[in-house]
Amino acid sequence: MATINLGNIKFTWQGAYDANTAYAIDDVVSYNGSSYVCIQASTGNLPTVTTHWNVMSVKGTDGTNGTNGTDLST
C-alpha cells in the first residue's frame, strides 16, 4: 500500500483576491463570497477563469433571517 505524507498536502490561504498578486498552485482566495484554489500560476486572472482556478466552495443564499442571522420580522 502506498504511503502519503499528509504534511505535503496543504493549501495556502491568501485572503481576498487581488489582481496585482502573483498566485501559486494551491493558493486559496475568496472572491464574491466563494473560495477558489489556484491550479496554475496566475497574476491578474479572476478566480472565475477555470484554466487557472477551481471552485473550492460556493457562496450559499441568504437565509430568511437576514445575512447575519438576526430575525428581521420584529
N, C-alpha and C positions, 0 to 999 in steps of 0.2 A: 504494500500500500504506500502511496506517495505521501511525503511529509510536506506540509505547508507551514511556513513561518508567518504567522498572523501579524507579526511586527512589521512585515514588509507590505502589508495591505493597509493603506490609510489614505484618507482624504485630507486636504488642507483647506480649511475654511478661510476665505478671503474677504468675506463681508459682502456689502452691496457691490454690484457690478460697476466698474469704471472703465470706460472705453480707452483710457490712457494707460491702463495697467497691462503688463505682459503676463498672461496666464500660462501655466504649465499643465501638463496632463495630471489629472487628479485634483486640481484646484476646484473648489466649490464656491459658487457665488449665489446671492439672492438677486432676483430681478422680477419686478412686478408681482411680488408676493409668492413666487415659486422659487425653487432652487435648482441649480444646474451644475453638472460636473463637466469639466473640460476634458475632451478626448483627443484633442490635437492642439498643440501650442497655438496661442491666439492673442492678438492685440487688435482691438477695435472691431471685433466680430461680436455682434449681440448674442446673448445666450440662446436666442431662438434660431441661430444658424446651426443646423444639425450636422454640418460637416466638422464643426469644432466643439459642439456641446451636446450633452444628453440631459434630458429632464431627470432630476433626482426626485423631486416632489412638486406637486401642482397645488396651487392655492385653491382651497375649497370656497364654497359660497358662505356668505354671512348668515348666521342663524337668525331666528325670529326675535331674539333678544338683543339685537344690535351687534356691532363689531366688537364690543368689549364685554359682552355678557350681561350688561345691565338691562333689566326689564324696562322697556320704554313705554309700557302700557299704562303706567301710573303717573 
